[in-house]
């Protein structure tokens, strides 16, 4: 039976459907999570969500069942599409004899994250907490976290996607950190720093962003704390000193704080802060 015929059998109108791919994949229908116990179905939806257009059925069949043989894999794919639609009560996919694609209107958190990444790079827009919110979520770079499939082809694709997604998020947050610091938004700078360091505790841009956020608040003690925590993490994890970029951010931050508050004592001369972890 064709997908179109399956869809005609279903009397319900298309509700609001969101496919969540950050964390373990999940479908929500009209805001309510749906228990979808079809792992291959979740894998199919995730893969199609990453494509810019229709994907060949044969390619999908081999991706999901690489060891099943061509005819067996194609038959399994047809059955899977039918089971997906019966499980949720409406068509999640559309297609023709040779191709499949997601039903237009099916939302994914991937698209929301991509929009935030684009916003971080758009210098014509002022950044705020709302525009960057998707990039500040704890699961933003944990794409299909905890999900696996007994397919080497799919696993290879998934590993590649996870690396690419994390790199894209880190790059976007690094760009955003510079722009937000220039805007003078201390709270958002701190939030970006937290997000970057959550992704990588040794990430230089995260430590720089945290130092700059403290400088925007005029918090000399906070600058010292951020610098020494950075030094301790890098020493413990990598056995290295803070980079020149971190050192320069530290010096600039202290200079700016002292210029704004001349009465502030030189923090590096303070006995409580004199210890350097090197």
ChimeraX attribute file (.defattr): number of C-alpha atoms within 10 A of each C-alpha:
attribute: neighborCount
match mode: 1-to-1
recipient: residues
	/A:1	8
	/A:2	14
	/A:3	20
	/A:4	13
	/A:5	9
	/A:6	15
	/A:7	19
	/A:8	12
	/A:9	12
	/A:10	14
	/A:11	9
	/A:12	11
	/A:13	9
	/A:14	15
	/A:15	12
	/A:16	13
	/A:17	18
	/A:18	19
	/A:19	20
	/A:20	19
	/A:21	23
	/A:22	20
	/A:23	16
	/A:24	15
	/A:25	19
	/A:26	17
	/A:27	21
	/A:28	16
	/A:29	14
	/A:30	11
	/A:31	11
	/A:32	11
	/A:33	14
	/A:34	13
	/A:35	11
	/A:36	14
	/A:37	10
	/A:38	13
	/A:39	15
	/A:40	20
	/A:41	18
	/A:42	22
	/A:43	20
	/A:44	23
	/A:45	20
	/A:46	22
	/A:47	20
	/A:48	18
	/A:49	20
	/A:50	12
	/A:51	11
	/A:52	8
	/A:53	12
	/A:54	15
	/A:55	17
	/A:56	15
	/A:57	20
	/A:58	15
	/A:59	15
	/A:60	20
	/A:61	22
	/A:62	21
	/A:63	21
	/A:64	24
	/A:65	22
	/A:66	17
	/A:67	12
	/A:68	13
	/A:69	11
	/A:70	15
	/A:71	12
	/A:72	13
	/A:73	22
	/A:74	19
	/A:75	11
	/A:76	17
	/A:77	22
	/A:78	15
	/A:79	12
	/A:80	17
	/A:81	22
	/A:82	18
	/A:83	14
	/A:84	21
	/A:85	18
	/A:86	15
	/A:87	15
	/A:88	14
	/A:89	16
	/A:90	19
	/A:91	23
	/A:92	20
	/A:93	21
	/A:94	17
	/A:95	17
	/A:96	13
	/A:97	9
	/A:98	11
	/A:99	15
	/A:100	20
	/A:101	22
	/A:102	22
	/A:103	13
	/A:104	9
	/A:105	12
	/A:106	15
	/A:107	18
	/A:108	19
	/A:109	16
	/A:110	20
	/A:111	12
	/A:112	14
	/A:113	23
	/A:114	17
	/A:115	15
	/A:116	23
	/A:117	23
	/A:118	11
	/A:119	18
	/A:120	27
	/A:121	17
	/A:122	13
	/A:123	12
	/A:124	8
	/A:125	10
	/A:126	12
	/A:127	21
	/A:128	14
	/A:129	16
	/A:130	8
	/A:131	17
	/A:132	22
	/A:133	16
	/A:134	20
	/A:135	26
	/A:136	22
	/A:137	13
	/A:138	14
	/A:139	17
	/A:140	21
	/A:141	25
	/A:142	17
	/A:143	24
	/A:144	22
	/A:145	14
	/A:146	9
	/A:147	14
	/A:148	15
	/A:149	15
	/A:150	12
	/A:151	16
	/A:152	15
	/A:153	14
	/A:154	21
	/A:155	16
	/A:156	11
	/A:157	13
	/A:158	20
	/A:159	13
	/A:160	11
	/A:161	16
	/A:162	16
	/A:163	13
	/A:164	14
	/A:165	19
	/A:166	17
	/A:167	14
	/A:168	15
	/A:169	24
	/A:170	23
	/A:171	17
	/A:172	20
	/A:173	27
	/A:174	22
	/A:175	17
	/A:176	26
	/A:177	29
	/A:178	15
	/A:179	18
	/A:180	24
	/A:181	20
	/A:182	13
	/A:183	15
	/A:184	15
	/A:185	18
	/A:186	21
	/A:187	16
	/A:188	23
	/A:189	30
	/A:190	23
	/A:191	19
	/A:192	27
	/A:193	27
	/A:194	19
	/A:195	21
	/A:196	27
	/A:197	18
	/A:198	17
	/A:199	20
	/A:200	14
	/A:201	16
	/A:202	20
	/A:203	17
	/A:204	20
	/A:205	23
	/A:206	29
	/A:207	27
	/A:208	25
	/A:209	31
	/A:210	30
	/A:211	30
	/A:212	31
	/A:213	29
	/A:214	24
	/A:215	27
	/A:216	23
	/A:217	15
	/A:218	21
	/A:219	19
	/A:220	25
	/A:221	15
	/A:222	16
	/A:223	26
	/A:224	19
	/A:225	16
	/A:226	20
	/A:227	21
	/A:228	17
	/A:229	14
	/A:230	24
	/A:231	23
	/A:232	18
	/A:233	16
	/A:234	19
	/A:235	16
	/A:236	11
	/A:237	10
	/A:238	10
	/A:239	11
	/A:240	13
	/A:241	16
	/A:242	20
	/A:243	12
	/A:244	10
	/A:245	12
	/A:246	21
	/A:247	15
	/A:248	13
	/A:249	21
	/A:250	22
	/A:251	13
	/A:252	15
	/A:253	24
	/A:254	26
	/A:255	16
	/A:256	17
	/A:257	21
	/A:258	19
	/A:259	12
	/A:260	12
	/A:261	12
	/A:262	11
	/A:263	8
	/A:264	14
	/A:265	11
	/A:266	14
	/A:267	16
	/A:268	15
	/A:269	10
	/A:270	10
	/A:271	8
	/A:272	8
	/A:273	14
	/A:274	10
	/A:275	11
	/A:276	10
	/A:277	10
	/A:278	8
